[in-house]
Amino acid sequence: MKKHQAVGRSVARPTLGIAFKVVSVLVFVGMQTSIKLAGEDIPAGEIVFFRSFFALIPVFAYLVWLGDLKGALKTDDFIGHLFRGLIGVTSMGLGFFALTRLPYPEFIAISYASPLLSVILAALLLKEIVRLYRWSAVVVGLLGILVVTVPDLSIGLGDLGTAESAGLLAALAGAAVSAVAMVQVRKLVHTETTATIVAYFSLTSTGIALLTIAFGWVMPSPQQCLFLVLSGLCGGVGQLLLTSAYRYADTSTVAPLEYTSLIFAIGIGFFLFDETVQITTLLGGAIVIGAGVFIIFREGRLGISRSKAKQVTPPQS
């Protein structure tokens, strides 16, 4: 498979991009659950190493399937990949630290700030057009998040010495950095293949995370090791799906679909972490998912309309 044949987004396919995004969310929820089950006594840098190193297995398997193992390491933007790796490792480290110290619903809720910020960054930095309907869906999704989080957020900033307070600050910082990573991926897909982006990210993050061994790692138990390896496998698969999502649809289209993780988090919280599902969680989840479904429906209709309009009208400035 020739590299240039797999590069770019010559044909926009928002519905396919949305589908990739939803599946990637499910896989990443599995990754997060595995990390939380591993426990908070595993240093964040060590978690990032396991997640990145074992992510190489599905990534390389994908490359072998493509028959492009060598070609995937050819790049036209090494600096862009390096930047993606640095911000990705920073985001993962902050997020994993927060995940092992915050209740799962609080962590998920705070992480929802990332796709919202990426919509703003995509409009400002990438000049993507975000129309009223999509902005409205983002606002509705945000209102749904508020319905879920406001009654239950018990984390206070008054005592910054507590583990939960440290986790809160890390989660907020991680969400902001993750939004930058989303925009960087969006830029890379214009010249790089999905395989190249994911391969360089996994290699870069593995190397950087390995350096954190100097700050003290711990020997995980067999059960913890199993969860850490599983988190890496899920991370690799999820990254392939996520990068494909940004290839076929605008950031501002697929980013709000991150909210579908709420329904998965409800089930996992109930069955694995003995968390009681409150009526506000169900109501807020319905609002957020409704906003996501609206985006899917709206983008599908716009895709048809744009194809027809291009045949009879010039593009609008």
C-alpha positions in Angstrom: 0.0 0.0 0.0 1.6 3.3 -1.0 1.8 6.0 1.6 0.3 8.8 -0.4 -2.7 6.7 -1.3 -3.7 6.4 2.3 -3.1 10.0 3.2 -5.6 12.8 3.4 -9.4 13.3 3.5 -10.2 13.7 -0.1 -13.8 12.8 0.6 -15.5 13.9 3.8 -17.5 11.1 5.4 -18.9 12.5 8.7 -21.1 9.5 9.4 -18.1 7.1 9.2 -16.0 9.5 11.3 -18.8 9.5 14.0 -19.0 5.7 14.0 -15.2 5.4 14.5 -15.4 7.9 17.3 -18.2 6.1 19.2 -16.4 2.8 19.1 -13.1 4.4 20.2 -14.9 5.9 23.2 -16.1 2.4 24.2 -12.6 1.0 23.9 -11.1 3.9 25.8 -13.6 3.4 28.6 -12.3 -0.2 28.8 -8.8 1.2 29.1 -9.7 3.6 31.9 -11.5 0.9 33.8 -8.5 -1.3 33.6 -6.3 1.5 34.9 -8.6 2.3 37.8 -8.8 -1.4 38.7 -5.0 -1.5 38.8 -5.1 0.9 41.8 -3.6 4.2 42.8 -0.3 2.8 44.1 1.0 2.5 40.6 2.9 5.7 39.6 1.4 7.6 36.7 4.5 7.4 34.6 4.6 3.6 35.0 1.0 3.4 33.9 1.8 5.5 30.8 4.6 3.2 29.9 2.4 0.1 30.1 -0.4 1.8 28.2 2.1 2.9 25.5 4.3 -0.1 25.2 1.5 -2.7 24.9 -0.4 -0.4 22.6 2.4 -1.2 20.1 1.0 -4.8 19.7 -2.3 -3.9 18.0 -0.6 -1.0 16.2 2.1 -3.3 14.6 -0.5 -6.0 14.0 -2.5 -3.4 12.0 0.7 -2.4 10.1 1.4 -6.1 9.2 -2.2 -6.5 8.0 -1.7 -3.4 5.8 1.6 -4.8 4.5 3.2 -1.4 5.3 5.2 -2.0 8.5 8.3 -0.1 7.1 6.3 2.5 5.3 4.5 3.6 8.4 7.7 5.0 9.9 8.2 7.3 6.9 7.0 10.8 7.8 6.8 14.3 6.3 6.3 15.9 9.7 8.6 14.4 12.4 8.4 17.6 14.5 4.6 17.4 14.4 4.7 13.8 15.6 7.1 14.7 18.4 4.9 17.5 19.5 1.9 15.1 19.4 3.9 12.7 21.6 4.9 15.2 24.2 1.4 16.7 24.7 -0.1 13.2 24.5 2.2 11.8 27.3 1.5 14.9 29.4 -2.3 14.5 29.0 -2.1 10.8 29.7 0.0 11.2 32.8 -2.2 13.9 34.3 -5.4 11.9 33.4 -4.1 8.6 34.8 -3.0 10.3 38.0 -6.5 11.8 38.3 -8.3 8.6 37.4 -6.7 6.6 40.2 -7.6 9.3 42.8 -11.1 10.5 41.8 -14.4 8.7 41.8 -15.1 7.5 38.3 -18.1 9.7 37.6 -16.2 12.8 38.6 -13.3 11.9 36.4 -15.5 11.2 33.4 -17.4 14.5 33.9 -14.2 16.6 34.1 -12.8 14.9 31.0 -15.8 16.2 29.1 -14.2 19.6 29.1 -11.7 18.3 26.5 -14.0 17.9 23.5 -15.7 21.2 24.3 -12.4 22.9 24.3 -11.3 21.2 21.1 -14.4 22.6 19.3 -13.3 26.1 20.2 -9.6 25.4 19.3 -10.6 23.8 16.0 -12.6 27.0 15.1 -9.9 29.3 16.2 -6.7 27.5 15.0 -7.9 25.3 12.2 -10.5 27.7 10.9 -13.1 24.9 10.8 -16.7 26.1 10.3 -18.9 25.4 13.3 -22.4 26.3 12.5 -25.3 27.2 14.9 -26.8 23.7 15.0 -23.5 22.1 16.1 -22.8 24.9 18.6 -26.3 24.3 20.0 -25.7 20.6 20.3 -22.5 21.3 22.2 -24.3 23.7 24.6 -27.1 21.1 25.2 -24.4 18.5 25.9 -22.8 20.8 28.4 -26.1 21.4 30.1 -26.5 17.6 30.4 -23.1 17.4 32.0 -24.2 20.0 34.6 -27.3 18.0 35.4 -25.1 15.0 36.1 -22.2 16.6 38.0 -23.7 19.5 40.0 -25.6 17.4 42.5 -22.7 14.9 43.1 -19.5 16.9 42.8 -18.2 16.7 46.3 -14.6 17.7 45.6 -13.6 20.9 47.4 -10.7 23.2 46.6 -10.5 24.3 50.2 -8.1 21.5 51.2 -5.5 21.2 48.4 -3.6 18.6 50.3 -6.1 15.8 49.8 -5.7 13.2 47.1 -9.0 14.1 45.6 -8.0 17.8 45.3 -4.8 16.9 43.6 -6.7 14.6 41.3 -9.1 17.4 40.5 -6.4 19.8 39.5 -4.7 17.0 37.4 -7.9 16.2 35.6 -8.6 19.8 34.7 -5.1 20.3 33.4 -5.2 16.9 31.5 -8.5 17.9 29.8 -7.0 21.1 28.6 -3.8 19.4 27.2 -6.0 16.7 25.6 -7.9 19.3 23.7 -4.6 20.5 22.2 -3.7 16.9 21.3 -7.0 16.5 19.5 -6.3 19.5 17.3 -2.8 18.3 16.6 -4.1 15.0 15.4 -6.5 16.9 13.1 -3.5 18.7 11.6 -1.5 15.5 11.1 -4.1 13.6 9.2 -3.8 16.0 6.3 -0.3 14.6 5.5 0.2 11.4 7.5 -1.5 8.0 7.5 -3.4 6.7 10.5 -0.8 4.0 11.0 2.1 6.6 11.0 0.4 8.8 13.5 -0.4 6.0 16.0 3.0 4.3 15.6 4.9 7.5 16.3 2.7 8.3 19.2 3.1 4.9 20.8 6.9 4.9 20.3 7.3 8.4 21.6 5.2 8.0 24.6 6.8 4.7 25.5 10.3 6.3 25.4 9.3 9.3 27.4 7.4 7.3 30.0 10.4 5.0 30.4 12.4 7.9 31.6 10.0 8.3 34.6 11.5 5.1 36.1 14.1 7.4 37.7 11.3 8.9 39.9 10.4 5.5 41.3 8.4 2.6 39.9 6.7 -0.2 41.9 6.5 -3.9 41.2 2.9 -4.6 40.2 1.1 -7.7 41.4 0.1 -10.3 38.8 -3.5 -8.9 38.8 -2.3 -5.3 38.5 0.0 -6.3 35.7 -2.9 -8.0 33.9 -4.9 -4.8 34.1 -2.0 -2.6 33.0 -1.3 -4.8 29.9 -5.1 -4.8 29.1 -5.1 -1.0 29.3 -2.3 -0.9 26.7 -4.0 -3.2 24.3 -7.2 -1.1 24.6 -5.2 2.1 24.2 -3.7 0.9 20.9 -6.9 -0.2 19.4 -8.7 3.0 20.6 -6.0 5.2 19.2 -6.3 3.6 15.7 -10.1 4.1 15.8 -9.8 7.7 17.1 -7.3 8.8 14.5 -9.5 7.3 11.8 -12.4 9.3 13.2 -10.6 12.6 12.7 -9.6 11.6 9.2 -13.2 11.3 8.0 -14.9 14.2 9.9 -14.1 17.6 11.4 -13.0 17.9 15.0 -16.0 19.9 15.8 -18.2 17.1 14.5 -16.8 14.1 16.2 -15.5 15.7 19.5 -19.0 16.1 21.1 -19.5 12.3 20.7 -17.1 11.8 23.6 -20.3 12.2 25.7 -21.4 8.7 24.7 -18.9 7.4 27.3 -21.4 8.5 30.0 -23.8 5.6 29.3 -20.9 3.2 29.5 -19.6 4.8 32.7 -23.0 4.3 34.3 -22.9 0.6 33.8 -19.3 0.1 34.8 -19.7 2.2 37.9 -22.7 0.2 39.0 -21.3 -3.3 38.3 -17.6 -2.8 39.1 -17.4 0.0 41.6 -20.7 -0.3 43.4 -21.8 3.2 42.5 -25.5 4.0 42.8 -27.0 5.6 39.7 -29.0 8.6 40.6 -32.0 10.1 38.6 -29.9 13.2 37.8 -27.3 10.9 36.2 -29.9 9.2 34.0 -31.5 12.5 33.1 -28.2 14.2 32.2 -27.1 11.2 30.3 -30.3 11.3 28.2 -29.7 14.9 27.4 -26.1 14.4 26.4 -26.8 11.3 24.2 -29.7 13.2 22.6 -27.3 15.9 21.6 -25.0 13.4 20.1 -27.8 11.7 18.1 -28.8 15.1 16.8 -25.3 15.7 15.6 -25.3 12.4 13.7 -28.6 13.2 12.1 -27.7 16.7 11.2 -24.3 15.8 9.7 -25.9 13.1 7.7 -28.4 15.5 6.2 -25.8 18.2 5.6 -23.5 15.7 3.8 -26.2 15.0 1.3 -27.0 18.7 0.9 -23.4 19.7 0.4 -22.9 17.1 -2.3 -25.9 18.4 -4.2 -25.1 22.1 -3.7 -21.5 21.7 -5.0 -22.9 20.6 -8.4 -24.9 23.9 -8.9 -23.3 26.6 -6.7 -19.8 27.9 -6.1 -18.4 27.6 -2.5 -19.3 30.3 0.0 -16.6 32.5 1.3 
